[in-house]
Amino acid sequence: MSSQHHNTSPHENEHTVFDTLIPPIEKLSDCFNGLHRQFDKLKQVNDNLVEFNDSFSAFLFGLAANDTTVKWRSLTTESDITKHKKYLNQLHTHEATKAVQVVTQPTHPSPLPTTTHTTTAATATTTSATALPSSSTSATALPRPVHKRNAIANLPGNTRKKPKTVKEIPKQLVSNRRFEPKVNVKNIINRLPIKYQDRGPPNEHMSSVLKILGLHPEGLTARKLSSETRLAQRFITDCINTLVFRKEVIKIQEQGEYARYLFDPARFPSVPK
């Protein structure tokens, strides 16, 4: 027995290299367990936030529906309340008079009195017409004079054509210089915010402003840009501010003159025509 015990005890006391990794692996597993619990809590927070969004969206939809159905432009006053009461009273009285008229209307009218009334009215009109003097009958019998201009205009052969009104187009400014190479408008628009890249009015306004600036290397003022592009001043201001902020266009302000906007000559060289 003693020999057996002596043979087994050395195997039990042996240590391997992996025994040193057991404590850090246990700590790592504990950390992962804690991380799992934290993610469970985050999931609960996310679920609660989704439920809140659903309920709050329904609340906002109710507010929008109430706003579209009931528009209170101003606070109600006592005069508005009195006007509303008068309007209700007028409606009630109008409906009451309608009801009385319907009740008092005869159901079976007799045909004889109506015929007698019509015959008497016809005789009265004939007697009154015969009693009129001859001057009035002659005056009514005369035809109305026809104007020669209207008669000539109504003839089928004389069809007058309306003169076409030609709209006056403002003369475009002509520059003595040109860019060499030409300014690539699409590349500039691709460097701008997404609002100007998508199809729509901002893209059209920006492209027209860039094309006009590409024809004038010496630059133009905001007013001249508005007249050349035929756009409102607010659209020109929006496009110019964006281009200056993005450093695609520079602003030159000389004393006693309006500010001019032009492409940077260092980036976009120009040559005389």
C-alpha positions in Angstrom: 0.0 0.0 0.0 2.8 2.3 0.8 4.4 1.6 -2.6 1.2 2.4 -4.4 0.8 5.6 -2.5 4.3 6.6 -3.3 3.9 5.9 -7.0 0.6 8.0 -7.4 1.6 11.1 -5.4 4.1 12.4 -7.9 1.5 12.4 -10.7 -0.9 14.4 -8.6 1.7 17.0 -7.8 2.8 17.6 -11.4 2.1 21.0 -13.0 1.8 21.8 -16.7 2.4 25.0 -18.7 -1.3 25.6 -19.3 -2.0 25.8 -15.6 -0.7 29.3 -15.6 -3.3 30.3 -18.2 -6.2 29.2 -16.2 -6.6 32.4 -13.9 -6.5 34.9 -16.8 -8.9 32.8 -18.9 -11.3 32.7 -15.9 -11.0 36.5 -15.6 -11.6 36.9 -19.4 -14.7 34.7 -19.2 -16.0 36.8 -16.3 -15.4 40.0 -18.3 -17.2 38.5 -21.3 -20.1 37.5 -19.0 -20.3 41.1 -17.7 -20.1 42.4 -21.3 -23.0 40.1 -22.2 -25.1 41.5 -19.4 -24.3 45.1 -20.5 -25.4 44.2 -24.0 -28.7 42.8 -22.6 -29.3 46.1 -20.8 -28.5 48.0 -24.0 -31.0 45.9 -25.9 -33.7 46.6 -23.3 -33.0 50.3 -23.6 -33.2 50.0 -27.4 -36.6 48.2 -27.2 -37.9 50.8 -24.8 -36.8 53.6 -27.2 -38.5 51.9 -30.1 -41.7 51.7 -28.1 -41.4 55.3 -27.2 -40.9 56.3 -30.8 -43.9 54.4 -31.9 -46.2 56.0 -29.3 -44.7 59.4 -29.8 -45.1 59.2 -33.6 -48.8 58.4 -33.0 -49.0 61.4 -30.8 -47.4 63.6 -33.4 -49.7 62.3 -36.1 -52.7 63.2 -33.9 -51.3 66.7 -33.5 -50.8 67.0 -37.2 -54.4 65.8 -37.9 -55.8 68.2 -35.4 -53.8 71.1 -36.9 -55.1 70.3 -40.4 -58.7 70.1 -39.2 -58.8 72.9 -36.7 -56.8 76.0 -37.5 -56.9 78.7 -34.8 -55.4 81.6 -36.6 -56.2 84.0 -33.7 -57.7 83.8 -30.2 -61.4 83.9 -29.9 -62.9 87.1 -28.5 -66.3 88.1 -27.2 -67.2 89.7 -30.5 -66.5 86.5 -32.4 -68.7 84.6 -30.0 -71.6 87.0 -30.4 -71.2 86.9 -34.2 -71.3 83.1 -34.1 -74.5 83.2 -31.9 -76.2 85.7 -34.3 -75.3 83.4 -37.2 -76.8 80.4 -35.4 -80.0 82.4 -34.7 -80.2 83.4 -38.4 -79.9 79.8 -39.4 -82.6 78.7 -37.1 -85.0 81.5 -38.2 -84.3 80.7 -41.9 -85.0 77.0 -41.4 -88.2 77.9 -39.5 -89.5 80.1 -42.3 -88.7 77.4 -44.8 -90.7 74.9 -42.8 -93.7 77.3 -42.5 -93.6 77.9 -46.3 -93.7 74.2 -46.9 -96.6 73.7 -44.6 -98.7 76.6 -46.0 -98.2 75.7 -49.7 -101.4 74.3 -51.3 -101.3 70.7 -52.4 -104.0 70.8 -55.2 -104.1 74.2 -57.0 -107.3 74.9 -59.0 -106.7 75.5 -62.8 -109.5 77.9 -63.4 -108.2 81.0 -61.4 -104.8 80.7 -63.0 -106.3 80.8 -66.5 -108.4 83.8 -65.8 -105.5 85.6 -64.3 -103.4 84.9 -67.4 -106.1 86.0 -69.7 -106.8 89.2 -67.9 -103.0 89.9 -67.7 -102.8 89.3 -71.5 -105.7 91.6 -72.2 -104.2 94.2 -70.0 -100.9 94.1 -71.7 -102.6 94.3 -75.2 -104.6 97.3 -74.1 -101.6 99.0 -72.6 -99.6 98.4 -75.8 -102.4 99.9 -77.9 -102.7 102.9 -75.6 -99.1 103.9 -76.1 -98.5 106.9 -78.4 -97.3 106.5 -82.0 -94.0 108.1 -81.2 -93.0 105.3 -78.8 -94.0 102.6 -81.2 -92.0 104.2 -84.0 -89.0 104.6 -81.7 -89.1 100.9 -80.7 -89.6 99.9 -84.3 -86.4 101.6 -85.6 -83.5 99.1 -85.9 -80.3 99.8 -84.2 -77.5 101.4 -86.3 -74.7 99.0 -87.2 -71.2 100.4 -87.0 -69.2 100.0 -90.2 -66.1 98.8 -88.4 -68.0 96.0 -86.7 -69.7 95.0 -90.0 -66.3 94.9 -91.9 -64.7 93.0 -89.1 -67.5 90.4 -89.1 -67.1 89.6 -92.8 -65.5 86.2 -93.5 -63.0 87.5 -96.0 -61.7 90.3 -93.8 -60.1 88.4 -90.9 -57.6 90.7 -89.1 -54.6 89.1 -87.5 -53.5 90.4 -84.2 -50.0 91.8 -84.2 -47.6 89.6 -82.4 -46.0 91.2 -79.4 -42.3 90.5 -79.3 -40.8 90.3 -75.9 -37.8 92.5 -75.4 -34.8 90.4 -74.5 -32.1 92.2 -72.5 -28.8 92.4 -74.3 -26.2 90.1 -72.9 -22.9 91.4 -71.8 -20.0 90.5 -74.0 -16.5 90.0 -72.5 -13.2 90.6 -74.2 -11.6 87.6 -72.6 -12.3 83.9 -72.5 -11.2 81.0 -70.3 -8.6 78.7 -71.6 -9.4 75.8 -71.0 -13.1 76.3 -70.5 -14.6 76.1 -67.0 -16.1 72.6 -66.3 -19.4 73.4 -64.6 -20.2 69.7 -63.8 -16.9 69.2 -61.8 -17.6 72.4 -59.8 -21.2 71.2 -59.0 -19.9 67.8 -57.9 -17.8 69.5 -55.3 -20.8 71.5 -53.9 -23.3 70.2 -51.3 -25.8 67.5 -52.3 -28.6 70.0 -52.6 -27.0 71.4 -55.8 -26.1 68.0 -57.2 -29.6 66.6 -57.3 -32.0 67.5 -60.0 -34.2 70.4 -59.1 -34.3 74.2 -59.0 -31.1 74.6 -56.9 -29.1 72.7 -59.5 -30.6 74.7 -62.4 -29.9 78.0 -60.6 -26.3 77.0 -59.8 -25.5 75.8 -63.3 -26.9 78.9 -64.9 -24.8 81.1 -62.5 -21.7 79.1 -63.2 -22.2 79.2 -67.0 -22.6 83.0 -67.0 -19.5 83.4 -64.8 -17.7 81.2 -67.3 -18.4 83.7 -70.0 -17.0 86.7 -68.0 -13.5 86.1 -66.7 -13.4 89.7 -65.3 -16.4 88.9 -63.1 -19.9 90.3 -62.6 -21.9 91.9 -59.8 -24.8 90.3 -58.2 -27.2 92.6 -60.0 -25.7 91.8 -63.4 -25.8 88.1 -62.6 -29.5 88.4 -61.9 -30.2 90.2 -65.2 -28.1 87.8 -67.2 -29.5 84.6 -65.7 -33.0 86.1 -65.3 -33.2 84.8 -61.7 -34.4 86.4 -58.6 -31.9 88.1 -56.4 -32.4 85.7 -53.5 -31.4 82.7 -55.7 -28.3 84.6 -56.9 -27.3 85.4 -53.3 -27.7 81.8 -52.2 -25.6 80.5 -55.1 -22.9 83.2 -54.7 -22.6 82.6 -50.9 -22.2 78.9 -51.4 -19.5 79.4 -54.1 -17.6 81.9 -52.1 -17.7 79.7 -49.0 -16.5 76.7 -51.0 -13.7 78.9 -52.5 -14.9 78.1 -56.0 -15.4 81.9 -56.6 -13.6 84.9 -55.2 -15.1 88.2 -54.3 -13.4 91.5 -55.2 -14.6 94.7 -53.6 -13.2 97.9 -55.0 -13.7 101.3 -53.3 -16.9 103.0 -54.5 -18.1 100.1 -56.6 -20.2 97.0 -56.2 -18.6 93.7 -55.3 -17.6 91.5 -58.3 -17.6 87.7 -58.3 -15.3 85.8 -60.5 -13.3 82.6 -60.8 -9.9 82.6 -59.3 -7.4 83.6 -62.1 -4.7 81.4 -60.6 -6.9 78.3 -61.0 -8.8 79.4 -64.1 -6.5 81.3 -66.5 -8.1 83.5 -69.3 -6.8 84.8 -72.6 -7.9 87.7 -74.8 -10.3 86.8 -77.6 
